[in-house]
Amino acid sequence: MNITPEKRRRIYILLAASVTVGLLLIGFGPPEAKDVGYFLVFVWIVPGSLALLYFAKPRQRVVAALPTFLSKSPFVPHVHTRISFSDPQRSNARADEQDMLHCIFVVDSEGFTVRLPMDNPASAVECEAEFLFPGKALVRMNPGTRFAVLVDGSTRGTGEVLAQVNCA
């Protein structure tokens, strides 16, 4: 059943007229017409509302795309870190075609999306990290800041910021 905007408009006008006539009968009509007025208002409230919901224009659900690193963008380091992975083989599972590990550094309750060069997985590595939004992250990532490393939603290690680089 294809409901056009014109049909929706007609249904709405019909139901709005029904409730208007019903309210006028309730307020200004003779006592024997009040039952008809209540019926017309009831027709608007229950089935009319359901009809409007049923015939409403279907809306497409818009889901915002999560920001991510561009696939071929060059690596621009922002901090030098020391990271200890609990399971380096499993942590390297999210590495992309450029051997970059995409993960999240969590400081207190804030998370920052990063990518790390992961040539050889090891339990403890010193490496540079690039933030997706460096303006927000570098405020919290001062030398000495400790963080947790999340990969695919679970904690896979801990780390510490050793120095900020390229912060001009």
N, C-alpha and C positions, 0 to 999 in steps of 0.2 A: 504494500500500500504506500503510495507516494504522496506525502502530504506537502503541498506547496506552501510558501509563505502566505499566499492569498487565502488558502483554506484555514491555516492557523489563525489568521486575522479574523475570519468570519466566525470561527468557533469562539474566539475570545469575545467578540462583540456580542454574540448571541448569549453567552453566559453572563457577561457584564450587564446586558439589558435585563436578563432574568433576575438578577439580584437587585437591580435598581427598582424594577416593578414590584418585587417582593417587599423591599423596604418601604416603598410608598404605600403599599396596601397595609403593611403592619402599622405604620405611623399615622396615616390619614384615612384609611379605608374604614368601611363599616365593620362592626364586630364579626359578622359572619365571613368577611373576606380575609380576616387575619390568618386563618388556617391556610388559605391559598398562598398568602404572602410568606408564611413560614416555610411552606413547601418549596416555593421558588428560591428562597435563600438557602434552604438545605440542598437543593439541586446544584446551586453554585458551589457551596462549600465542599461537599464530599465528592460527588461524581465529576463536577466541573474541574476541581483541582486535579483529580486523577487524570481526567482527559487532557488537561493542559500539560501535565507531566508526560503522558504517553505520546501526545502529538508534538511535543516540544522538538525544536530543531536539534538533531543530534550534534553534540559538540565533540570535536576531536580533542583527545587528551594530548596536551603539549608537555613533553618532558624535556627540560633543559639538558643539553649535553654537558657533561662534566668537562671542565677544562683539562687539557692534557698537553704534554710536550708534542711539538710537531715531529713527525717521524724522521725527517732528514735534517733537522736543525742541528747546528754545531753545538758541542758541549762547551758551556761557559761556566767555569767553576766559581762558586761564591764563598765556600768555606772549605777548610782543610780539617778532616775529622779522623778520629780513631774509633773504629767500630769493632765490636766483638759479637760475632754471630753464634747463636746456640747450635744451629745446624746449617753450615754454609751451603751444602748441596741443595737443600730445600729452599733456602733463601734466594738462590740464583735462578729459581724456576721462573721468575717474572722478568728475566732479562729479555730485552728486545733484540732486533736484528743488528743493532750496533753494540751489542754486549753491554747495554746499560740496564742496571737494576732500577726499576721504578718502585719506590716505597714511600713511607711517611715517617718523618721524624716527629716524635711527640714530646713536647716540653710542657710539663704540668698537664693542663687539659687542652692545649692547643696542638694541632697537627699541621705539618707543612709538607707538601708534596715535593719530593726530590727525585733526582736520578743520579746514580753512581756508576762509574765505569767498573765493571766486574769482569776482568779478563780471566783471572783464576780465582775460584772461590776458596776462601780460607777462613779459619775461625776468628782470626783477628787481622784486621787490615787498616792501614792508614791510606785514606783516599780523599779526593776532593769531591764535593757534592754541588749540584746545581739545583736551585730552588725554582719551582714553577712561578712563584710570586716573590721574588727576592725582596721587594720593598717591605712586605709584611714580615717575612721570615728573619731578615738580618737584624731587625730590632731586638728579637729574642735570642738570636744565635751569636752571642758574644763568646770570646775564648773562655774555656772552662765550663760552659753550659753542658750539662748532661742531658741525654735524651734517650727515649726508647725508639727502636726501629720496628715499624709495622710493615709486614708484607702480606698481602691478601687478607687483611683484617686481623691477623694475629701477630703477637710480639715475637720477633725472631732474633732480637739482640738489643744491645745497648751501645751507646756511643758518647763521645765527648767532642766538642768543638775545640780544635787546637788553634786555629787562626782564621780570620776572614781574609779572603783574597779578592782581587778585582772589584773593590768597593769604591771606585772613583765616581 
